[in-house]
Structure formats: C-alpha cells, structure tokens
Amino acid sequence: MDVIGAGILALSIVLQLAAAWLALALIRETGWRTPWLLIGIALGLMATRRSITLLNYLFDDLRSPLNITAEIVALAISTLMVVGVALIRPALRKSKTTEAALVESEARYERAVMGTHDGLWDWDIPGNEMYFSPRYAEILGYRQDELEPVVATATDRIHPEDADRAAEILKAHLEHDAPYELEIRMRHRNGDYIWIRTKATVFRDDSGIPVHMAGSITDITEQRNRDEQLYQAQKMETTGQLTGGIAHDFNNLLAVVLGNLELVRDRLSEDDPVLPQLHRASQAAERGANLTRHLLAFSRQQVLAPTVIDLDKIVAGTIELIKHTLGEHILISSAAGNDMWHCWADPSQIENALLNLALNARDAMPDGGRLTIETSNISLDDEYAAAQAEVTPGEYVMLAVTDTGVGIPPDQLAHIFEPFFTTKEVGAGSGLGLSMIYGFVKQSGGHVTVYSEVGIGTTFKIYLPRALDGLQKQQPQDILPHQFETREATVFVVEDDPDVRTLAVALLSNLGYQVMEAGSGPAALELLGEDTHVDLLMTDVVLPRGMTGPALATVVREKIPGIKVLFMSGYTEQAMESPDRLGKTEHFLQKPFRKKDLADKLREILDSPN
C-alpha cells in the first residue's frame, strides 16, 4: 500500500508541474502575466511540497506513512488542474487572436481616417452626439479637440443662405432615403466661408428608425473658383464669337450705307439743303464703323500688326500724351524695370490700351490722385497658370497701371471686360474700352488681370509674351524645377482672399515652413496667444474689418518683439510706397508671386539681422 501511495504522490507531482508549465506557457501566449503567474507559482509550491513528502517517505524508513485517501484527492485535483488549463488554453488563444485582429482593425481604420483628404463625421441620432475626424476639424481651421461633439457644431457653421436647403435635403434623406449630397458654404475659423461638398448615408435599426448617419466633407473652394474662372472665360469666348459675327455683318451693312451716302453726296451741289442731313448720316455711320472695330478687337478678330518692340520706349512716348490729357490735378509717375526684355505685340494697340487705362483712372480720381505706370519682366509658372483661366506658363513683359481712385466693387470686377459693361453714368462711356484691351491682349497671346479695393484704388496688369531669338517661345529656365533653400520657421499668413491665402499656405508648406493663417487682422490677433511662436508675419496690405496690414504689423510687433514682416499686395511696390501705405524700408512681395519669388524673399528676410 505504501508503494501505491508513493506512485500516486509521484503522479500528482508530475500533473501539478505540467499544470504549472501550461500556466507559464499561457503567460507567453496571452501576455496576461499576473493571474497565470500566480497560478503557476501556486502549482509549483504544491508540487514542491509533494516532492518533500515523497522524499521523506523514501528516506525515512517508512516512518511517515502516507494517507492514501488524501493523496488520491490531491491526484484528482491535479488532474482537474491539468485538464482545466489545457481546455482553457485554446479559448484564451482565440480570445488573444480576436483582440489582436480588433487592434489591427482599429489601427487600419485610424490610418484610413488620417490618410484621406476628406473630413469624416458620424451622428449618433438617439444620443444627438457627433464625431468629427481630425481632417474635418483641419478643413475648418480647428484641432479635433476644439470641436464640441454636438450637432450644433456643424449646423451653426452653415452659411445662412444655404441653411434651409441643407435642412430640406437632410429631412428628405431621413424620411424618404433621398440621396444626401450637396455643396454648401461653411464658416472657417478665420471667419471666411469656404465651399464644401458633403455626402452621407443614414443607418436604421430593424424597425426602420434612423439610429446613425455617417458622411464626409470635402473642401472644394479652389475647384469652385476655378470653375467660375473657366465659366467666365467661356462666357467671354462665346460673347466674342457672337459680337465678332455681328460686327462682320454690320460692317457689310455700313459699307453699303456709307458707299451710297457718298454716291448721293457726289450728285448734290455744295449749296443743296440736304447736305447737312447727309453729313450727319455719314458721321453716324462712321461712329457705327468705329463701334464695329471695337467689337472686333474684343472678339480677337481685329487685324494686328505685331512686331518685336521695346515696351519702355512706347510707354515713355505715350506718357507725354497722357500728361497733357489728364490734367495737373493727377500726379503721374513711372518706373521701368531693369534689363527689360523685348515683347511681341502691336505697338499702336499698346498705346491705345495705355491711354484708355489712363482715361479710366482719371475718371476714377475726380478730385485728383496718383497714377503709376510700371514695366517689369515676369515669369508665370505652372502653379500660377493652374489657378488662372487661359494662362500659359512662360516669360512675359508686364505693363502695370495703378490709380488711387474710388476702386471697383467686387461684384463688378468679374464683368468689367465684358462689352458694353460700364460703371460710368449713361452716356459717359461705351463700355468697350476694357473689352478692347482684353481682346487685344488675348489675341497677342498675353494675359490681363485687375486688382482693386473700394476707396483705395485699382491696378491693371497686362502681360505680353517675351520675344526671343527668331520669335520662338521657349520654357524659361527660372520656372523649371528648382531646389529651394529653407530653414525651420513658422510663417503667419493673413490674407482676405481665400484663393491667394490657400495658394500661399500651399507654397509655404511645400517649402517646409510651419504655417498659420487668418482672413483678417482681428482674426489673426485672436490666434496669437501668449505662447504662440511665429517667426514671420506675411500680410496683405489692404485687409477688411477695419485693420490694414501695416496696422496689424504694428500690433503684432508689440506682441512679438523682433518678428519679421513681409507685406504683399496686388498693387505694385512703387504704388504702395506712400505715407498712408508702406514705407521704403518694408519688405514687399507683389502678387501674383511664384514659388521661387516667395522662397527667395523669405530667405532674404529670415537671414537678415533686423
């Protein structure tokens, strides 16, 4: 019986050691250290105690007889331990695998959320709570933790003019499963409205009640602006084709009228009483012929005589005529660029365009002012061309005409090149002067832009293609891919035009700079906290909401002593150098600027000692 007891005891020890080994193996497989480690230690201690009992039995002359019943119970318990641990091991392995899969799934979802350019949102309808992804917050200018997880966080930012339409589409989607996809304007953190496209789908429970709605938002502001520019260019092209056709037909009619009037006049004596009426009819027909020439100019169908010209010489000769025309109450200044290129254009059309712009500037400055005429060499790169309609990258000679007049309201800027559109009183202008300039420049392969601020003034810029050897165009070297040197710095961009601000932020980010942005002076000051680090303020000169760029720079310099400042404007640098605008010592960058211009200017400023 003692031998049987010893065998039972030995088997119990083996089973307990096996159970301890299995427990320790589970620690390696599951990572759940504390519970299985305690079990393993307990089983190890039990096995040790049994081993001592067995040794006492074997070497103590059988003076410690074994309790067979107790050992059988211990053997049964040890067996159950081994079986229990062995059975639970696969379940724990499966649980661990499921947990790892869940972690990987969550990581994959997180990567998808962070990697998409769209902002994601999820609406818990019964709880009326919202989830906004980091990209959603970024599109609106926030951090994710700054957006409250409530519906009002999204709906309150919708433009008032779009709110009712958005509510109707949401109602139709929830009640009738109508598609939920629309384009609306939402308020950015800086106070501006941006265009976004939002799509979503509702999820219902088994009874058909909406319980969740998930969707996305995409910033389409740049796309909308490009579409509007393309639409405007197409409209101008269509209008040009129409007016060109009318002008050609009208010219034929006028030719018949004028020719027959001449035939009638030749048959009349000099004292015939009909001659005055005939003369007035001829004058009216001549004015009609002049009108058709203007229409042909706009439709890019006029006959040009382009040649290689020195733009500065033409400007210098025309300025003398302009001085006699505008009067002494308008100060005229001019500035020629260095090493000016030759350009390819019709010199008479340039003279007409310059005189026309000067006369418009005179009308915009009835109480006097300043007219600035400048020339310079300009390279328009792919990034600028992509943001404009009908612009080819390349080298141009620029003619800029700036006045300090009343300015042009934003709602009129998009129409000023259209024929017969005029801001003057009835009878004060035909509305064809600017359309003629537009047609001439486009027909010459160039580009024309206008930049204006109400109460500040207006700048027209005409870009004429550079004339190279053999009059062949080639890709300029300085707009080919370029290596830019940058340094670690944070640039704060303040610009009220969303397109220009978006372009500036994109260029700066591409150059490796950290970027902050705002749409006005007050909005910029709200973002400047006590611990905010900014190396350079890059601000437009003319800003809305009562604070100009120079005024903003003054306040920021008080908040952040030693900060560098770069002013930018659609006006030319010389036009901005006046006591109420900028001083000659300020750093200035003229719009539109290229990536190379921006990179070089930033390096110049950041590396300067002051």
Number of C-alpha atoms within 10 A of each C-alpha: 10 15 11 11 20 20 14 19 24 19 18 25 24 18 23 29 21 22 25 27 17 18 26 18 16 23 17 11 15 16 11 12 14 10 10 21 17 14 15 24 14 14 23 19 15 18 23 15 13 20 17 11 16 20 12 15 19 15 10 11 9 11 10 14 14 19 11 16 10 12 20 16 13 20 21 15 15 24 18 15 20 20 14 12 18 16 11 11 18 12 11 14 14 12 13 16 14 12 12 12 12 12 12 12 12 12 12 12 12 12 11 11 17 15 10 10 15 22 22 23 20 20 20 17 16 10 10 13 15 21 18 21 20 19 24 24 20 15 19 22 18 16 14 16 11 9 18 14 17 16 16 13 13 16 13 12 17 20 17 11 10 13 16 12 13 18 12 10 16 20 14 13 17 18 11 9 13 13 15 18 18 15 16 19 21 23 17 20 19 21 17 17 18 20 21 20 16 18 15 18 18 21 14 13 9 6 6 8 14 16 15 19 17 16 17 21 22 18 21 16 18 16 12 14 16 17 13 14 17 15 13 16 15 14 13 21 16 13 16 23 18 13 20 23 16 15 22 16 13 16 19 12 14 18 15 12 16 18 13 13 16 14 11 12 17 10 8 12 10 10 8 9 10 12 15 11 10 15 14 11 15 20 13 13 19 16 12 16 20 13 17 22 20 25 29 24 28 32 28 23 19 18 12 16 11 14 14 15 17 16 24 19 10 15 21 14 11 16 19 10 12 16 14 9 13 19 12 11 13 19 14 18 14 16 14 17 13 9 8 17 21 20 24 23 26 18 19 13 18 21 17 15 20 23 20 17 20 24 16 17 27 23 16 20 20 12 10 18 18 18 24 20 25 21 23 19 20 20 23 20 22 17 15 18 14 13 17 17 18 16 18 17 17 20 26 24 25 26 22 25 24 27 29 24 25 18 20 20 13 12 8 12 14 13 15 20 24 21 23 16 17 19 13 13 7 8 7 10 14 14 18 21 27 22 24 27 25 27 27 28 25 21 19 18 16 23 23 20 15 19 18 23 20 13 12 13 23 23 25 18 21 24 26 26 24 26 21 15 7 6 12 8 13 12 12 14 11 13 18 10 8 10 9 12 11 15 12 9 15 18 24 22 24 27 27 21 13 17 14 16 19 16 17 22 19 15 18 21 14 11 18 16 17 16 17 18 23 25 24 27 27 16 17 20 14 10 15 16 9 8 6 8 14 18 17 21 23 25 31 29 24 22 21 14 11 10 15 17 26 22 14 21 22 11 12 21 14 10 14 16 8 13 17 22 25 21 21 24 20 23 27 22 19 16 23 20 15 11 8 8 14 19 13 12 7 12 18 23 21 16 15 14 21 19 22 18 13 17 17 13 16 25 14 11 15 17 10 9 6 8
